[in-house]
């Protein structure tokens, strides 16, 4: 089982055992560029957090700088058991804008999504998206005119678009989709 050491010293790992039955992952929206600060303060309150990171190369004034930033800018994830843990202090934590919610309470991330991200994260906390999407992988379209169609992932572009081959009239037809419009069937 993969464990990722975060900047705050907490360890992110997939939920397992009793935790998997009762605790779920939730999305926390942070203030701009405050993901690490929010993670540190949430961890100090004994919340389990997960903040996937990426390396960014920026060119400015003939200089190239590589830095570390949040993979999902403005967001991080927190594991909670809403029946046993209080979630209201999260909204007043330094660096946190709000916990993503409805009028009834926090909205859980679908099971398996964060666990897949954690498994595609190296020991330094960097998310490697190529581990998540590979050509030849079976997928199900979740949005648009091809909803619920099964297909095969053909190509992953750098901009976020992917090419999927869907069987239509006994032919494989290429369809271009955004990454959030399908679900992997590993």
C-alpha positions as CSV (number, residue, x, y, z in Angstrom):
1,X,0.0,0.0,0.0
2,X,1.4,3.4,-1.0
3,X,1.9,6.1,1.6
4,X,2.7,9.7,0.7
5,X,4.5,12.0,3.1
6,X,2.9,15.5,2.9
7,X,4.6,18.8,3.6
8,X,2.9,18.9,7.0
9,X,4.2,15.4,7.9
10,X,0.8,13.6,7.6
11,X,0.7,10.4,5.6
12,X,-1.9,10.0,2.8
13,X,-3.0,6.5,2.0
14,X,-6.1,4.9,0.6
15,X,-8.8,4.4,3.2
16,X,-8.9,0.8,4.4
17,X,-10.6,-1.4,6.9
18,X,-13.1,0.3,9.2
19,X,-12.0,3.7,7.7
20,X,-13.2,2.7,4.2
21,X,-16.7,1.8,5.5
22,X,-17.3,5.0,7.5
23,X,-14.8,7.7,6.3
24,X,-15.0,9.3,2.9
25,X,-12.9,11.8,1.0
26,X,-14.3,15.3,0.6
27,X,-13.1,18.3,-1.4
28,X,-11.9,21.5,0.3
29,X,-11.6,24.7,-1.7
30,X,-8.7,26.9,-0.6
31,X,-7.8,30.5,-1.1
32,X,-5.6,31.2,-4.1
33,X,-2.1,29.6,-3.8
34,X,-2.9,28.5,-0.1
35,X,-3.2,24.8,-0.6
36,X,-0.1,23.9,1.4
37,X,-1.0,26.4,4.2
38,X,-4.5,24.9,4.4
39,X,-3.1,21.4,4.4
40,X,-0.7,22.2,7.2
41,X,-3.5,23.8,9.4
42,X,-5.9,21.0,8.7
43,X,-3.3,18.4,9.6
44,X,-2.6,20.3,12.9
45,X,-6.3,19.8,13.7
46,X,-5.9,16.0,13.2
47,X,-7.7,15.9,9.8
48,X,-6.3,13.4,7.3
49,X,-5.4,15.4,4.1
50,X,-4.3,14.6,0.6
51,X,-2.7,17.3,-1.6
52,X,-1.4,15.9,-4.9
53,X,1.4,18.0,-6.4
54,X,3.0,18.6,-9.8
55,X,6.2,20.2,-11.1
56,X,5.7,23.3,-13.2
57,X,8.3,24.9,-15.5
58,X,7.9,28.6,-15.9
59,X,9.8,30.7,-18.4
60,X,10.1,34.4,-17.6
61,X,12.7,37.0,-18.6
62,X,15.0,34.4,-20.2
63,X,15.0,32.4,-17.0
64,X,13.6,28.9,-16.5
65,X,12.3,28.0,-13.1
66,X,10.8,24.7,-12.0
67,X,8.6,24.8,-9.0
68,X,6.2,22.6,-7.1
69,X,2.4,23.5,-7.1
70,X,-0.9,21.8,-6.3
71,X,-2.1,19.5,-9.1
72,X,-5.6,20.8,-8.6
73,X,-5.1,24.5,-8.0
74,X,-7.3,25.8,-5.2
75,X,-8.3,22.4,-3.9
76,X,-7.2,19.6,-1.6
77,X,-8.9,16.6,-0.1
78,X,-9.8,15.7,3.4
79,X,-10.9,12.3,4.8
80,X,-13.8,12.5,7.2
81,X,-16.4,10.3,9.0
82,X,-19.2,12.9,9.1
83,X,-21.1,10.8,11.7
84,X,-18.2,10.9,14.2
85,X,-16.1,13.9,13.2
86,X,-17.1,17.6,13.3
87,X,-16.6,19.1,9.8
88,X,-17.6,22.7,10.6
89,X,-14.1,23.8,11.9
90,X,-12.8,23.1,8.4
91,X,-14.5,26.2,7.0
92,X,-12.8,28.5,9.5
93,X,-9.3,27.0,9.0
94,X,-6.5,29.3,7.8
95,X,-6.1,29.0,4.0
96,X,-9.5,27.3,3.5
97,X,-12.3,29.0,1.6
98,X,-14.9,26.4,2.1
99,X,-15.7,22.7,2.2
100,X,-17.6,21.8,-1.0
101,X,-21.2,21.1,0.2
102,X,-24.9,21.1,-0.5
103,X,-27.5,22.5,2.0
104,X,-27.5,19.0,3.7
105,X,-23.8,18.8,4.3
106,X,-20.4,18.0,2.6
107,X,-20.4,16.2,-0.7
108,X,-18.2,13.0,-0.7
109,X,-16.0,12.3,-3.7
110,X,-17.1,9.1,-5.4
111,X,-15.4,6.0,-3.8
112,X,-12.2,4.9,-5.6
113,X,-11.4,8.3,-7.2
114,X,-9.0,9.6,-4.5
115,X,-7.7,6.1,-3.9
116,X,-6.7,5.9,-7.6
117,X,-5.0,9.3,-7.3
118,X,-3.1,8.2,-4.3
119,X,-1.9,5.1,-6.0
120,X,-0.6,7.2,-8.9
121,X,1.3,9.5,-6.6
122,X,5.0,8.9,-5.8
123,X,6.6,9.1,-2.4
124,X,7.3,12.8,-2.7
125,X,3.6,13.6,-3.3
126,X,3.8,14.2,-7.1
127,X,0.8,12.9,-9.1
128,X,1.8,11.1,-12.3
129,X,-1.3,11.3,-14.5
130,X,0.1,8.8,-17.0
131,X,-0.4,6.1,-14.4
132,X,-4.1,7.0,-14.4
133,X,-4.7,7.0,-18.2
134,X,-3.0,4.6,-20.6
135,X,-3.8,3.9,-24.2
136,X,-5.8,0.7,-24.5
137,X,-7.6,1.2,-21.3
138,X,-11.4,0.5,-21.3
139,X,-13.6,3.5,-20.4
140,X,-17.2,4.5,-20.0
141,X,-18.4,7.9,-21.3
142,X,-20.2,9.8,-18.5
143,X,-21.3,13.0,-20.3
144,X,-22.4,14.2,-23.7
145,X,-24.1,12.5,-26.6
146,X,-22.2,9.2,-26.1
147,X,-23.2,8.8,-22.4
148,X,-22.9,5.2,-21.1
149,X,-21.0,4.1,-24.2
150,X,-18.0,1.8,-23.7
151,X,-14.8,2.6,-25.5
152,X,-11.1,2.2,-25.6
153,X,-8.7,5.0,-24.7
154,X,-6.6,5.7,-27.8
155,X,-4.6,8.9,-27.1
156,X,-4.0,11.3,-24.2
157,X,-3.2,14.9,-25.2
158,X,-1.3,17.4,-23.1
159,X,-4.2,19.9,-23.2
160,X,-6.6,17.6,-21.4
161,X,-8.4,16.2,-24.4
162,X,-8.3,12.5,-25.1
163,X,-9.2,10.4,-28.1
164,X,-11.5,7.5,-27.5
165,X,-12.5,4.7,-29.9
166,X,-16.2,3.9,-29.7
167,X,-17.8,1.0,-31.6
168,X,-20.6,2.5,-33.8
169,X,-22.1,0.4,-36.5
170,X,-19.4,-2.2,-36.3
171,X,-16.6,0.4,-36.7
172,X,-14.2,2.0,-34.3
173,X,-15.0,5.7,-34.5
174,X,-12.6,8.2,-32.8
175,X,-14.3,10.6,-30.4
176,X,-12.5,13.5,-28.7
177,X,-13.5,14.2,-25.1
178,X,-12.3,16.2,-22.1
179,X,-10.8,14.1,-19.3
180,X,-13.8,14.8,-17.0
181,X,-16.3,13.3,-19.5
182,X,-15.5,9.6,-18.9
183,X,-14.7,7.0,-16.3
184,X,-11.9,4.5,-16.3
185,X,-12.9,0.8,-16.0
186,X,-9.7,-0.7,-14.6
